[in-house]
Amino acid sequence: MSSQFFDRAAHCQRIGAHGGAVTISRHGVSHVRAIGKAGARATIAKHGVSYFQGLMARKGWQGRRPVSLAMDLAYGRTLAELAA
């Protein structure tokens, strides 16, 4: 018998770090968008619009972000530095 313990939190963090990219590569952006919209509708139906807006504000989500290659590259470099 192995005395190793399964670290579920580490496992979820590891797969979650690239899970969205895998989903996009397999199913496309429209699939991920549909999942997000369905989740938003379900949350609003269950808890109300103000709850949903508060949740998004708490997470720092400000709506669709503008497309900026320079910002994406800078953010990617920052993430790479943090991961190293």
Legacy VTK file of the C-alpha trace (Angstrom):
# vtk DataFile Version 3.0
C-alpha trace
ASCII
DATASET POLYDATA
POINTS 84 float
0.000 0.000 0.000
1.225 3.445 -0.877
1.090 6.074 1.814
0.612 8.871 -0.718
-2.486 10.980 -0.371
-4.397 12.313 -3.313
-4.281 16.112 -3.179
-7.567 17.058 -4.837
-6.925 20.810 -4.577
-3.554 20.524 -6.333
-5.091 18.257 -8.960
-7.917 20.719 -9.668
-5.506 23.655 -9.842
-3.269 21.765 -12.249
-6.032 20.792 -14.658
-7.857 24.087 -14.230
-4.800 26.051 -15.260
-5.144 24.881 -18.836
-8.623 23.335 -18.916
-10.186 26.342 -20.606
-7.582 26.275 -23.358
-8.221 22.569 -23.929
-11.983 23.135 -24.092
-11.515 25.962 -26.611
-9.184 23.881 -28.777
-11.586 20.922 -28.765
-14.946 22.676 -29.029
-14.291 26.278 -30.066
-14.937 29.677 -28.568
-18.667 29.595 -29.268
-19.015 26.486 -27.071
-17.278 28.193 -24.141
-19.379 31.316 -24.694
-22.554 29.195 -24.616
-21.442 27.601 -21.335
-20.849 31.045 -19.809
-24.191 32.390 -20.969
-26.031 29.329 -19.668
-24.277 29.678 -16.317
-25.172 33.359 -16.119
-28.826 32.640 -16.935
-28.989 29.865 -14.334
-27.378 32.043 -11.656
-29.714 34.959 -12.411
-32.768 32.666 -12.376
-31.787 31.185 -9.026
-30.365 34.230 -7.196
-31.397 37.350 -9.128
-29.635 39.938 -11.242
-28.132 41.911 -8.365
-26.536 38.756 -6.937
-25.030 37.961 -10.343
-23.755 41.525 -10.780
-22.227 41.448 -7.300
-20.562 38.126 -8.033
-19.053 39.451 -11.252
-17.884 42.623 -9.501
-16.316 40.549 -6.702
-14.418 38.505 -9.272
-13.295 41.691 -10.986
-15.068 40.898 -14.233
-15.947 44.113 -15.989
-17.540 42.671 -19.111
-15.900 41.846 -22.402
-12.365 43.133 -22.491
-11.078 44.997 -25.518
-8.879 43.047 -27.911
-5.279 44.139 -27.515
-2.401 41.990 -28.708
0.113 44.096 -26.770
-1.797 43.639 -23.505
-2.231 39.897 -24.119
1.500 39.480 -24.720
2.390 41.507 -21.627
-0.044 39.486 -19.533
1.394 36.248 -20.919
4.915 37.330 -19.959
3.729 38.196 -16.450
2.071 34.804 -16.046
5.199 33.050 -17.337
7.348 34.928 -14.821
4.978 34.039 -11.980
4.954 30.375 -13.004
8.761 30.152 -13.096
LINES 1 85
84 0 1 2 3 4 5 6 7 8 9 10 11 12 13 14 15 16 17 18 19 20 21 22 23 24 25 26 27 28 29 30 31 32 33 34 35 36 37 38 39 40 41 42 43 44 45 46 47 48 49 50 51 52 53 54 55 56 57 58 59 60 61 62 63 64 65 66 67 68 69 70 71 72 73 74 75 76 77 78 79 80 81 82 83
